[in-house]
């Protein structure tokens, strides 16, 4: 007697009726994460709203993370990763930074962290109070975790030849030309 395969944890709790684990990436839109188009559309809309209305600790931390200010690392804010929206994400180091308020459910956070870990992301959680009172310490912690992770930058698939276009090419005289430019 064969047992049916266990359902994905999010499917078991009725997360998305259009969920399909074998769904291909959406055309031109990156990973589909196995979610329906409607669910992804809702997540992206919600992320946009969250970017427009950040909490004060998120604003304060973003002032230090934006534009590569932290050791040249690029961060995105309110980034959709699967069925979740990460507060801050550094794609080159697969690092997610979550700014947690007073009302966070540890069980849900653990499920979320485990899901992100399946895709190679490390999650660093900091509290609102830490960001507001000790932003320098939070930045040092983020930098320490980021530097401890390998970079995911890959070389360009079509690099230019070594040194191409860096120096002007010296013109050579055609054969048989004298110093005066006349034929001998």
BAVO-588730 format. One record per residue (C-alpha): residue number from 1; x, y, z. Coordinates in Angstrom, 3 decimals. Layout:
<recs>
<rec k="NUM" c1="X" c2="Y" c3="Z"/>
...
</recs>
This chain:
<recs>
<rec k="1" c1="0.000" c2="0.000" c3="0.000"/>
<rec k="2" c1="1.490" c2="3.342" c3="-1.031"/>
<rec k="3" c1="0.933" c2="6.514" c3="0.906"/>
<rec k="4" c1="0.291" c2="9.792" c3="-0.856"/>
<rec k="5" c1="3.203" c2="12.210" c3="-0.842"/>
<rec k="6" c1="2.983" c2="14.764" c3="1.972"/>
<rec k="7" c1="1.706" c2="18.144" c3="0.883"/>
<rec k="8" c1="3.887" c2="21.217" c3="1.067"/>
<rec k="9" c1="3.453" c2="22.903" c3="4.499"/>
<rec k="10" c1="1.840" c2="25.975" c3="2.947"/>
<rec k="11" c1="-0.527" c2="23.847" c3="0.884"/>
<rec k="12" c1="-1.625" c2="21.943" c3="3.995"/>
<rec k="13" c1="-2.811" c2="25.125" c3="5.648"/>
<rec k="14" c1="-4.741" c2="26.190" c3="2.541"/>
<rec k="15" c1="-2.334" c2="28.972" c3="1.610"/>
<rec k="16" c1="-2.940" c2="29.081" c3="-2.119"/>
<rec k="17" c1="-5.384" c2="26.959" c3="-4.068"/>
<rec k="18" c1="-3.452" c2="27.591" c3="-7.284"/>
<rec k="19" c1="-0.177" c2="26.322" c3="-5.803"/>
<rec k="20" c1="1.722" c2="23.968" c3="-8.052"/>
<rec k="21" c1="5.176" c2="22.687" c3="-7.025"/>
<rec k="22" c1="6.117" c2="22.022" c3="-10.644"/>
<rec k="23" c1="5.069" c2="25.441" c3="-11.954"/>
<rec k="24" c1="7.711" c2="26.867" c3="-14.289"/>
<rec k="25" c1="9.157" c2="30.320" c3="-13.754"/>
<rec k="26" c1="6.910" c2="33.086" c3="-14.998"/>
<rec k="27" c1="7.867" c2="34.295" c3="-18.432"/>
<rec k="28" c1="10.244" c2="37.235" c3="-18.024"/>
<rec k="29" c1="9.404" c2="37.684" c3="-14.340"/>
<rec k="30" c1="11.939" c2="35.477" c3="-12.580"/>
<rec k="31" c1="10.941" c2="32.617" c3="-10.348"/>
<rec k="32" c1="7.285" c2="31.710" c3="-10.103"/>
<rec k="33" c1="7.975" c2="30.105" c3="-6.711"/>
<rec k="34" c1="5.225" c2="27.575" c3="-7.452"/>
<rec k="35" c1="2.567" c2="30.213" c3="-6.720"/>
<rec k="36" c1="-0.371" c2="31.243" c3="-8.835"/>
<rec k="37" c1="-0.200" c2="34.414" c3="-10.884"/>
<rec k="38" c1="-2.893" c2="35.988" c3="-8.698"/>
<rec k="39" c1="-0.978" c2="35.202" c3="-5.517"/>
<rec k="40" c1="2.258" c2="36.656" c3="-6.927"/>
<rec k="41" c1="0.416" c2="39.748" c3="-8.121"/>
<rec k="42" c1="-1.029" c2="40.238" c3="-4.619"/>
<rec k="43" c1="2.398" c2="39.756" c3="-2.978"/>
<rec k="44" c1="4.054" c2="42.294" c3="-5.286"/>
<rec k="45" c1="1.244" c2="44.807" c3="-4.695"/>
<rec k="46" c1="1.562" c2="44.323" c3="-0.925"/>
<rec k="47" c1="5.364" c2="44.735" c3="-1.127"/>
<rec k="48" c1="4.893" c2="47.985" c3="-3.066"/>
<rec k="49" c1="2.507" c2="49.265" c3="-0.378"/>
<rec k="50" c1="5.005" c2="48.311" c3="2.340"/>
<rec k="51" c1="7.798" c2="50.180" c3="0.515"/>
<rec k="52" c1="5.594" c2="53.277" c3="0.360"/>
<rec k="53" c1="4.665" c2="53.077" c3="4.051"/>
<rec k="54" c1="7.683" c2="51.776" c3="5.970"/>
<rec k="55" c1="7.869" c2="51.685" c3="9.733"/>
<rec k="56" c1="10.224" c2="54.156" c3="11.419"/>
<rec k="57" c1="12.851" c2="51.471" c3="12.190"/>
<rec k="58" c1="12.735" c2="50.283" c3="8.559"/>
<rec k="59" c1="13.219" c2="53.874" c3="7.328"/>
<rec k="60" c1="16.143" c2="54.369" c3="9.666"/>
<rec k="61" c1="17.858" c2="51.115" c3="8.637"/>
<rec k="62" c1="17.212" c2="51.748" c3="4.921"/>
<rec k="63" c1="19.060" c2="55.079" c3="5.171"/>
<rec k="64" c1="22.192" c2="53.056" c3="5.954"/>
<rec k="65" c1="21.638" c2="50.122" c3="3.585"/>
<rec k="66" c1="20.530" c2="51.919" c3="0.415"/>
<rec k="67" c1="22.875" c2="52.719" c3="-2.472"/>
<rec k="68" c1="25.539" c2="50.244" c3="-1.367"/>
<rec k="69" c1="26.488" c2="52.308" c3="1.691"/>
<rec k="70" c1="27.276" c2="49.228" c3="3.780"/>
<rec k="71" c1="30.602" c2="47.978" c3="2.363"/>
<rec k="72" c1="29.275" c2="48.256" c3="-1.186"/>
<rec k="73" c1="26.587" c2="45.611" c3="-0.599"/>
<rec k="74" c1="23.380" c2="46.187" c3="-2.524"/>
<rec k="75" c1="20.147" c2="45.643" c3="-0.635"/>
<rec k="76" c1="16.546" c2="45.564" c3="-1.790"/>
<rec k="77" c1="13.673" c2="46.322" c3="0.530"/>
<rec k="78" c1="10.328" c2="44.553" c3="0.742"/>
<rec k="79" c1="11.452" c2="41.834" c3="-1.668"/>
<rec k="80" c1="9.114" c2="38.959" c3="-2.559"/>
<rec k="81" c1="10.748" c2="35.590" c3="-1.915"/>
<rec k="82" c1="8.298" c2="32.748" c3="-2.404"/>
<rec k="83" c1="5.141" c2="33.394" c3="-0.411"/>
<rec k="84" c1="6.944" c2="35.864" c3="1.870"/>
<rec k="85" c1="8.022" c2="39.490" c3="1.747"/>
<rec k="86" c1="11.491" c2="40.079" c3="3.192"/>
<rec k="87" c1="12.141" c2="43.436" c3="4.840"/>
<rec k="88" c1="15.668" c2="43.702" c3="3.368"/>
<rec k="89" c1="17.496" c2="41.320" c3="1.065"/>
<rec k="90" c1="21.079" c2="41.289" c3="-0.185"/>
<rec k="91" c1="20.957" c2="39.092" c3="-3.301"/>
<rec k="92" c1="24.740" c2="38.816" c3="-3.711"/>
<rec k="93" c1="25.113" c2="37.253" c3="-0.245"/>
<rec k="94" c1="21.710" c2="35.516" c3="-0.031"/>
<rec k="95" c1="21.028" c2="37.397" c3="3.171"/>
<rec k="96" c1="17.627" c2="38.458" c3="4.490"/>
<rec k="97" c1="17.371" c2="41.015" c3="7.286"/>
<rec k="98" c1="14.076" c2="41.108" c3="9.172"/>
<rec k="99" c1="13.159" c2="44.000" c3="11.455"/>
<rec k="100" c1="10.811" c2="42.502" c3="14.036"/>
<rec k="101" c1="8.327" c2="44.429" c3="16.107"/>
<rec k="102" c1="6.717" c2="43.429" c3="19.353"/>
<rec k="103" c1="4.104" c2="41.152" c3="17.802"/>
<rec k="104" c1="6.037" c2="38.398" c3="16.062"/>
<rec k="105" c1="4.993" c2="34.767" c3="16.207"/>
<rec k="106" c1="8.052" c2="32.577" c3="16.785"/>
<rec k="107" c1="6.471" c2="29.515" c3="15.160"/>
<rec k="108" c1="5.587" c2="31.412" c3="11.981"/>
<rec k="109" c1="9.022" c2="33.035" c3="11.960"/>
<rec k="110" c1="10.648" c2="29.584" c3="12.220"/>
<rec k="111" c1="8.576" c2="28.242" c3="9.295"/>
<rec k="112" c1="9.539" c2="31.308" c3="7.259"/>
<rec k="113" c1="13.234" c2="30.978" c3="8.138"/>
<rec k="114" c1="13.210" c2="27.280" c3="7.227"/>
<rec k="115" c1="11.527" c2="28.037" c3="3.897"/>
<rec k="116" c1="14.103" c2="30.725" c3="3.067"/>
<rec k="117" c1="16.937" c2="28.406" c3="4.108"/>
<rec k="118" c1="15.726" c2="25.884" c3="1.496"/>
<rec k="119" c1="16.613" c2="28.494" c3="-1.124"/>
<rec k="120" c1="19.997" c2="29.240" c3="0.450"/>
<rec k="121" c1="19.073" c2="32.403" c3="2.339"/>
<rec k="122" c1="20.385" c2="33.220" c3="5.788"/>
<rec k="123" c1="17.988" c2="35.230" c3="7.945"/>
<rec k="124" c1="19.169" c2="37.812" c3="10.453"/>
<rec k="125" c1="16.477" c2="39.107" c3="12.780"/>
<rec k="126" c1="16.855" c2="42.419" c3="14.577"/>
<rec k="127" c1="14.329" c2="44.166" c3="16.787"/>
<rec k="128" c1="12.778" c2="47.586" c3="16.299"/>
<rec k="129" c1="14.350" c2="48.645" c3="19.586"/>
<rec k="130" c1="17.834" c2="47.627" c3="18.392"/>
<rec k="131" c1="17.475" c2="49.641" c3="15.195"/>
<rec k="132" c1="16.174" c2="52.700" c3="17.033"/>
<rec k="133" c1="18.713" c2="52.663" c3="19.882"/>
<rec k="134" c1="21.799" c2="51.042" c3="18.312"/>
<rec k="135" c1="21.752" c2="51.257" c3="14.518"/>
<rec k="136" c1="25.567" c2="51.113" c3="14.358"/>
<rec k="137" c1="25.528" c2="47.794" c3="16.234"/>
<rec k="138" c1="22.840" c2="46.454" c3="13.891"/>
<rec k="139" c1="24.913" c2="47.491" c3="10.861"/>
<rec k="140" c1="27.987" c2="45.785" c3="12.332"/>
<rec k="141" c1="25.970" c2="42.578" c3="12.845"/>
<rec k="142" c1="24.617" c2="42.705" c3="9.271"/>
<rec k="143" c1="28.101" c2="43.272" c3="7.885"/>
<rec k="144" c1="29.564" c2="40.410" c3="9.938"/>
<rec k="145" c1="26.947" c2="37.959" c3="8.666"/>
<rec k="146" c1="27.257" c2="39.223" c3="5.069"/>
<rec k="147" c1="31.050" c2="38.943" c3="5.072"/>
<rec k="148" c1="30.793" c2="35.409" c3="6.413"/>
<rec k="149" c1="28.738" c2="34.334" c3="3.402"/>
<rec k="150" c1="30.127" c2="33.598" c3="-0.031"/>
<rec k="151" c1="29.339" c2="36.027" c3="-2.807"/>
<rec k="152" c1="26.891" c2="34.794" c3="-5.434"/>
<rec k="153" c1="28.238" c2="37.076" c3="-8.156"/>
<rec k="154" c1="28.906" c2="35.130" c3="-11.299"/>
<rec k="155" c1="31.161" c2="36.253" c3="-14.112"/>
<rec k="156" c1="29.501" c2="37.768" c3="-17.143"/>
<rec k="157" c1="28.699" c2="35.050" c3="-19.717"/>
<rec k="158" c1="30.253" c2="37.102" c3="-22.553"/>
<rec k="159" c1="33.162" c2="39.072" c3="-21.107"/>
<rec k="160" c1="35.099" c2="41.401" c3="-23.349"/>
<rec k="161" c1="38.603" c2="40.226" c3="-24.305"/>
<rec k="162" c1="41.315" c2="41.213" c3="-21.827"/>
<rec k="163" c1="42.202" c2="44.867" c3="-22.223"/>
<rec k="164" c1="40.044" c2="45.452" c3="-25.280"/>
<rec k="165" c1="39.466" c2="49.125" c3="-25.873"/>
<rec k="166" c1="41.753" c2="50.290" c3="-23.101"/>
<rec k="167" c1="44.615" c2="51.696" c3="-25.201"/>
<rec k="168" c1="44.692" c2="53.193" c3="-28.674"/>
<rec k="169" c1="46.166" c2="50.957" c3="-31.336"/>
<rec k="170" c1="49.386" c2="52.276" c3="-32.894"/>
<rec k="171" c1="49.165" c2="52.655" c3="-36.654"/>
<rec k="172" c1="51.742" c2="50.632" c3="-38.543"/>
<rec k="173" c1="53.352" c2="51.717" c3="-41.779"/>
<rec k="174" c1="52.551" c2="49.573" c3="-44.799"/>
<rec k="175" c1="55.512" c2="47.521" c3="-46.133"/>
<rec k="176" c1="57.789" c2="49.248" c3="-48.520"/>
<rec k="177" c1="57.106" c2="52.709" c3="-47.191"/>
<rec k="178" c1="60.123" c2="54.827" c3="-46.310"/>
<rec k="179" c1="60.336" c2="57.362" c3="-43.581"/>
<rec k="180" c1="59.084" c2="60.038" c3="-45.947"/>
<rec k="181" c1="56.083" c2="58.011" c3="-46.957"/>
<rec k="182" c1="57.260" c2="57.480" c3="-50.577"/>
<rec k="183" c1="58.099" c2="54.261" c3="-52.385"/>
<rec k="184" c1="61.846" c2="53.440" c3="-52.574"/>
</recs>
